[in-house]
Amino acid sequence: MNGLKAIETEYKGYRFRSRLEARWAVFFDACGVKWEYEPEGYDLGDGTYYLPDFLLHGVTVNHATYAENCDIYVEVKGQMNDADADKIKRFAEAGMPEDGMCGLSKTPVLVVGNIPWGETFYGLLDDIQSEAYNDHHGWPNYYNFETIDGDYFAAYPGIDRNGGFQLFGDDSGYLGDMNRGATLKAYAAARQARFEYGETPRVRRFR
């Protein structure tokens, strides 16, 4: 794939670097969560700069470190490389508690890849889980709380029973709060979004 470039895509006034990023924007809209695209870059030192793809507002982290109304960064990676992995890890670790204990980072970043797929709710969970615990040999894991609160645990983006957006932990005690039907529809809307020939997907919020 050397030399190939992703197709830039316009959606909601933004010019995304790839259709995958645009599809994640569709997912966030379907979930009703407020988002910004590439709002700000950061100097990591040593001449290294990092520009997260998305910043989400008002997110509930439904995990061991429970927190409401959080700002969460999202990094979309169709393909990872060593430089990407280093930036993401350094950015997330910069905001971790100084005592080394698990706790919500001040710079929490969720790494995501292709839009998860599943014909059923449990099929969707299986697709996310397989990525969350896939061994990337030191690279940040996709869909994992490690870059959010330091806990190596699967993270499931979805809609709760009250229509809010949450990152759910990998346990029935957390996932029981997810609106299964609405979450499935939100992922389907993202996967099915079409941008060819100037088309703009019509997205409605699922609750």
N, C-alpha and C positions, 0 to 999 in steps of 0.2 A: 504493500500500500504506500510505499515511498513516493512522494511527489503528489499524492492525492490530497485535496483539500475539501473540508466540509462546506456545504452550500449555506451561505448566509441567508437568513430568513427573517422577514418582517412580521411582527405581531404586536398589536396594541401600542403602536408608536415606537417600539424598540426594534433595533436591528440586531438580531441574535447571530452569534458566530456559527451556529449549527441548527439544524431542525430538531435535534435532540433537546437542545436547550429550550427551543420554542415549545416543544411538547411538554416539557416540565412546567413551563409557564401556564400552559393550558390546564395541567393537573392542579396547580396551585389555585387557579381561578375557579375550577370546578369544586375545590375544597373550601373556597371562600376565604382564603388566607391572604393578607396583604403582603405584597412582595415588591422588591426593587431589583433591577438588573444592573450588575456591576456598579454599585453606587460609589465605591471608594476602594483605592488600592492602599497597600501597606508596605512599608520598608522593613524587611526582616533582618537587615544588617548584612554586612559583607557584600553590598551591591546587589542583594537579592530582593526582588519585589514580588508581591503576591496580590492578585486581583480576584477575589471570590466572585463566583457567577451570580449568586442570588443572596439577598438578605430578606428573610421572612420576619414579619412582626406579629406579636400576639400569640405565639406558639405555646401550647402546654406541653411540658416534658413529663410524660406519664411513665416514670421509671423510678429506680431507687432514689435518685435525686429528683424528687417531685418539685416542679416549679411551674408557675403560670405566667402568662404575658411575657414570654421570653423573645428575644431577638436571636434568630438562628441563621447562620450562613449555610448555604448549600453549594457544593461544588459538583458540577456535572462532568463526568469523565466517561466518554465512550471507550477511550483507551488511556491507560496510565503509563507514565514513564518515571524514571528515577528523579528527574528534576521536579515533576509534579508532586510526587510522593513526599519529597523533602520539604517543599513549600507548605503543603497541607499539614504535615506533622508539626512543623515548627510553628505555624500559625495557631493551631489548636493548643499546643503545649504552652505557648506564651501566656495564655489566659488561665491555665490550670492553677488550682490552689497551691500555694508555695510550700505547704507542709507535706506535699506528696500524696495526700489522701484523695480518694475519689470525690468529686464535687463538680458542679456545673462550671465549665470553663467560661471565662469572660469573652472568649473568642470561639464559641462552639461552632463546629462545622460538620454538617452531614454530607458524606460523599455518596453520590448516587450514580448509577450507570444507565443502561437502557430501561425504558419504562417496564416495570414488572408486569408479568402476564399470568393469568390463571382464569380458567372458565368458571371456577368456583372460588369461594372465599379461602378455603384451605389450600387450593392450588396456588393462589396468589401468595399466601403466607409461605408456602414451600419455596416459591421462586425467590422471594426476598431473603429467606433464611439461608438458602444455598449460597447466596452471594455474601451474606453477613459473616459466615463462618468459613469462607473459602480462604485458604492459606495463600497470601500474596507475598510471602517471604520478606516481611518487614515493611511493606507498603501499607498505607491505611486501608482498612477494609470498607467495602461499600456497605451501606445500611447498618452501621455499627455505632454504638454509643461511645466507643473508645475515644473518638475525636470530639465528643460532646461533653462527657463527664469523667472520662478515664476508665470506664467500666466496659470490658470486652463483652458486649451483649448486643444481640440483634435489635435494630431500631426499625419500626414499621410506621411510615408516614400514613396518616389516614384521618378520617372524620369520626368524631365521637357522637354519642347518642344525642347530644344537644346541638349538633351541627357545627361544632368548632373543630379546628385543626389541631391534631396532636401527633407527637412522636411516641408510639406505644412500645413498651418493653416486651421482651420475648417470654411472656408467661400469661396464662389464662386470667390471672388477676388484673393484668393490664389490658390485654386484648379483649376482655369481656366488655370493656367500655366502648369498643369500636362499633360504629354503625356499618355493618358488613355490606349491605346493599349499596349504600351511598358511596362507600369507599371503592367497591368494585366498579361502579359507574364512573367515578372520577378517573380511575386508571384507564378504563375503556375509552373515555373521551380523549385522553391524552394520546393513547396509541392510535386512535382513528383520526386524529386531527390531520387535515390536508392543507398544504400551503402552495401547491402547484398552481401556476398560472395566476398568481396574485390572489388566490382564495384566502379568505380569512375565516377560521373556524368560529362557529357560533357556540359559545360556551355558556352553560347555565350552571348555577351552583346546585350541588346535590346535598340533600339533607335527610 
